[in-house]
């Protein structure tokens, strides 16, 4: 049989699994962990109704290779997992092998809470029983090793606004078109810093400029003005800051800012000094 219909997925190019060392799992098994983290958008909450997580272990064209992983269906507010925090979704022993892809199956109860405090349903173009399928390449689960897979959900790119809603139903204001990066855990570069005023709540974009085709990674500063971008490939970045709120009356307006020539190396965190968005 064919896999379930899929969301339109603009997956980025960085992906994979990485060995994290020995573990106390059963002899002959590998250990697999799957975590979810978030690059947030301008919402108070983004709740995903995750029902199943499946792994495909046979050759790509074999429809019988899907295995359901041990996971308790649950609603996950992805905005709870930003700036280095992640949700552990799966932690299990697994037969050694070469998985081909992973699939998240969502239920019908996905929603966002906007800055206005209103809850809006998240609709999917391909139907509420669709699966989010992510390709894996050159991945081998080896006996006695622990592998960690990080799903980096980009809220800002994944939620598409439909103006005032769908016809006469203003609740159908947003579409869910997931953009998820599958990150290899051996990509350990990071950028962190702060902005002021924190009330500007800027979106932060890190654009890797040292390759022919630019990669863009995004997050938002938290209520204290701190931000962090994890699992970045090494290279030279331009970091841009875009305020998402307006300054109070009588104050200078919040302004965009840019930092260029930001170097990132593996196994190190690059710290950017505080960026003032209200000069």
C-alpha positions as CSV (number, residue, x, y, z in Angstrom):
1,X,0.0,0.0,0.0
2,X,1.0,3.6,-0.5
3,X,2.1,5.8,2.4
4,X,-0.4,8.3,3.8
5,X,-0.8,11.5,1.9
6,X,1.9,14.0,3.0
7,X,2.1,17.6,4.0
8,X,3.9,19.9,1.6
9,X,7.4,19.7,3.2
10,X,10.2,22.2,2.4
11,X,12.8,20.3,4.3
12,X,16.3,22.0,4.6
13,X,19.4,20.2,3.6
14,X,21.1,19.5,6.9
15,X,20.0,16.1,8.2
16,X,21.0,12.7,9.6
17,X,21.8,10.7,12.7
18,X,24.9,10.7,14.8
19,X,26.5,8.1,17.1
20,X,26.5,9.3,20.7
21,X,28.5,6.5,22.3
22,X,27.9,3.3,24.2
23,X,24.8,2.7,26.2
24,X,23.4,0.0,28.5
25,X,20.8,-1.4,26.0
26,X,20.4,-5.0,25.3
27,X,23.3,-6.8,23.5
28,X,22.7,-6.7,19.7
29,X,20.4,-3.7,19.8
30,X,20.9,-0.1,18.9
31,X,19.3,2.7,21.0
32,X,17.3,5.4,19.2
33,X,16.2,8.7,20.6
34,X,14.1,11.3,18.8
35,X,13.8,14.8,20.1
36,X,11.8,17.9,19.0
37,X,13.0,21.4,19.2
38,X,11.7,24.7,17.8
39,X,12.6,27.8,15.9
40,X,9.5,29.8,16.9
41,X,7.2,32.3,15.2
42,X,5.1,35.2,16.4
43,X,2.5,33.2,18.4
44,X,1.7,32.6,22.1
45,X,1.3,28.8,21.5
46,X,1.5,26.3,18.7
47,X,0.0,22.9,19.6
48,X,0.6,19.8,17.5
49,X,-1.6,16.8,18.0
50,X,1.1,14.1,17.5
51,X,-0.5,10.6,17.2
52,X,2.2,8.3,15.9
53,X,5.9,8.3,15.0
54,X,7.0,5.7,12.4
55,X,10.3,4.6,11.0
56,X,10.8,3.1,7.5
57,X,13.6,0.5,7.6
58,X,13.3,-1.3,4.2
59,X,14.4,0.0,0.8
60,X,12.6,3.2,-0.2
61,X,10.1,1.5,-2.6
62,X,9.1,-1.2,-0.2
63,X,5.7,-0.3,1.2
64,X,6.0,-2.8,4.1
65,X,8.9,-1.3,5.9
66,X,7.1,1.0,8.3
67,X,7.4,0.3,12.0
68,X,5.5,2.2,14.7
69,X,7.8,3.5,17.4
70,X,6.8,3.5,21.1
71,X,5.2,6.9,21.6
72,X,2.3,8.1,23.7
73,X,-0.1,10.3,21.6
74,X,0.0,13.8,23.0
75,X,-0.5,17.5,22.3
76,X,2.9,19.3,22.2
77,X,3.2,23.0,22.4
78,X,6.4,23.4,20.3
79,X,7.0,26.9,21.7
80,X,7.9,25.2,25.1
81,X,11.1,23.9,23.4
82,X,13.2,26.8,22.2
83,X,16.7,28.2,23.0
84,X,18.3,24.8,23.6
85,X,15.3,23.0,25.1
86,X,13.9,19.9,23.4
87,X,11.2,17.3,24.0
88,X,12.1,13.7,24.2
89,X,9.6,11.9,22.0
90,X,11.1,8.4,21.6
91,X,13.7,6.5,23.6
92,X,13.8,2.9,22.6
93,X,16.0,-0.1,21.7
94,X,15.9,-0.8,18.0
95,X,17.2,-3.5,15.7
96,X,20.4,-2.5,13.8
97,X,19.8,-1.5,10.2
98,X,19.6,1.4,7.7
99,X,16.4,3.4,8.1
100,X,15.2,5.3,5.1
101,X,12.7,7.9,6.4
102,X,10.7,8.9,9.4
103,X,7.0,9.9,9.5
104,X,5.0,11.9,12.1
105,X,1.3,11.3,11.9
106,X,-0.8,14.2,13.3
107,X,-4.4,14.1,14.6
108,X,-7.1,16.8,13.9
109,X,-6.6,19.0,17.0
110,X,-3.7,21.2,15.9
111,X,-4.1,24.9,16.8
112,X,-2.2,28.2,17.4
113,X,-2.9,30.9,19.9
114,X,-2.1,34.3,18.3
115,X,-0.7,37.4,19.9
116,X,-4.4,38.5,20.3
117,X,-5.0,35.6,22.7
118,X,-7.4,34.0,20.2
119,X,-7.1,30.3,19.4
120,X,-7.2,29.4,15.8
121,X,-7.4,25.9,14.2
122,X,-4.4,24.8,12.1
123,X,-5.7,23.3,8.8
124,X,-3.6,21.1,6.6
125,X,-4.0,21.2,2.8
126,X,-3.8,17.5,2.4
127,X,-6.2,16.4,5.2
128,X,-6.0,15.8,8.9
129,X,-4.7,12.2,8.7
130,X,-1.7,13.2,6.7
131,X,1.8,12.3,7.7
132,X,5.0,14.5,7.8
133,X,7.6,12.4,6.0
134,X,11.3,13.2,6.4
135,X,14.0,11.5,4.3
136,X,17.2,10.1,5.9
137,X,20.4,9.5,4.1
138,X,23.5,7.4,4.9
139,X,22.1,6.4,8.3
140,X,23.1,3.1,9.9
141,X,21.9,2.0,13.3
142,X,24.7,-0.1,14.8
143,X,24.5,-2.6,17.7
144,X,25.6,-1.1,21.0
145,X,25.4,2.5,19.9
146,X,23.0,5.3,20.8
147,X,21.7,7.5,18.0
148,X,19.9,10.8,18.5
149,X,17.7,12.4,15.9
150,X,16.7,16.1,16.4
151,X,13.6,17.4,14.6
152,X,14.0,21.2,14.3
153,X,10.5,22.6,13.7
154,X,10.4,26.0,12.1
155,X,7.2,27.7,13.2
156,X,7.7,30.9,11.4
157,X,8.0,29.1,8.0
158,X,5.5,26.3,8.8
159,X,2.4,28.4,9.6
160,X,0.9,30.2,6.7
161,X,-1.7,33.0,7.3
162,X,-4.8,33.1,5.1
163,X,-5.7,36.7,5.6
164,X,-9.1,37.0,7.5
165,X,-9.8,33.3,7.3
166,X,-11.5,30.9,5.0
167,X,-14.7,32.5,3.6
168,X,-17.1,33.0,6.4
169,X,-15.1,31.0,8.9
170,X,-12.5,33.3,10.6
171,X,-11.3,30.4,12.7
172,X,-9.7,28.8,9.6
173,X,-7.1,31.6,9.5
174,X,-3.9,29.5,9.4
175,X,-2.6,26.6,7.3
176,X,0.0,24.1,8.6
177,X,2.8,23.3,6.1
178,X,5.5,21.9,8.3
179,X,9.2,22.9,7.6
180,X,11.3,20.5,9.6
181,X,15.1,20.2,9.7
182,X,16.4,16.7,10.6
183,X,19.7,17.6,12.3
184,X,22.8,15.4,12.8
185,X,24.0,15.7,16.3
186,X,27.6,16.0,15.2
187,X,26.7,19.5,13.9
188,X,27.5,21.2,17.2
189,X,28.1,24.8,16.3
190,X,25.9,27.4,18.0
191,X,25.2,31.1,18.2
192,X,23.8,32.8,21.3
193,X,23.3,36.4,22.4
194,X,20.9,39.0,23.7
195,X,18.9,41.9,22.3
196,X,17.6,45.1,23.9
197,X,14.9,46.2,24.5
198,X,13.6,42.7,25.1
199,X,10.1,44.0,24.4
200,X,11.0,44.1,20.7
201,X,10.7,40.3,20.6
202,X,12.8,40.1,17.4
203,X,12.9,37.2,15.0
204,X,16.6,36.2,14.6
205,X,17.9,34.9,11.2
206,X,21.3,33.3,10.8
207,X,22.3,33.1,7.1
208,X,25.3,30.9,6.3
209,X,27.2,32.9,3.6
210,X,30.3,30.7,3.2
211,X,28.6,28.3,0.7
212,X,27.2,28.7,-2.8
213,X,23.6,28.3,-1.7
214,X,22.8,30.1,1.5
215,X,21.2,28.2,4.5
216,X,19.0,30.1,6.8
217,X,18.2,29.2,10.4
218,X,15.7,31.1,12.6
219,X,14.5,31.6,16.1
220,X,13.1,34.4,18.2
221,X,14.4,36.1,21.3
222,X,12.6,35.2,24.5
223,X,10.9,37.6,27.0
224,X,14.3,38.4,28.6
225,X,15.9,39.2,25.2
226,X,18.0,36.0,25.0
227,X,18.2,33.8,21.9
228,X,20.1,30.7,20.9
229,X,20.6,28.9,17.6
230,X,21.8,25.3,18.0
231,X,23.1,22.5,15.7
232,X,24.6,24.9,13.1
233,X,27.0,23.7,10.5
234,X,30.4,25.4,10.6
235,X,30.8,28.5,8.5
236,X,30.5,32.3,8.3
237,X,27.1,33.8,9.1
238,X,25.2,37.0,8.7
239,X,22.8,37.4,11.6
240,X,19.7,39.6,11.1
241,X,17.2,40.9,13.7
242,X,13.6,41.9,12.9
243,X,11.5,43.3,15.7
244,X,7.9,41.9,15.8
245,X,6.4,44.5,18.1
246,X,6.2,48.3,18.1
247,X,7.9,50.6,20.6
248,X,5.6,52.4,23.1
249,X,4.4,55.9,22.3
250,X,7.1,58.5,23.0
251,X,10.0,56.1,22.5
252,X,12.3,55.7,19.5
253,X,11.0,53.0,17.2
254,X,12.5,49.5,17.1
255,X,14.9,49.1,14.2
256,X,16.2,46.1,12.2
257,X,19.8,45.2,12.8
258,X,22.5,43.1,11.1
259,X,25.8,41.5,12.3
260,X,28.1,40.2,9.6
261,X,31.1,37.9,9.6
262,X,29.9,35.8,12.5
263,X,32.1,32.7,12.6
264,X,30.7,29.3,13.7
265,X,32.9,26.2,14.4
266,X,31.9,22.7,15.5
267,X,31.8,22.0,19.3
268,X,31.8,25.7,20.1
269,X,29.3,28.5,20.9
270,X,29.8,31.9,19.2
271,X,28.6,34.7,21.5
272,X,27.3,37.9,19.9
273,X,27.4,41.0,22.2
274,X,24.1,42.6,23.0
275,X,22.3,44.1,20.0
276,X,20.5,47.3,20.6
277,X,17.3,47.6,18.4
278,X,16.4,51.1,19.8
279,X,19.4,53.3,19.1
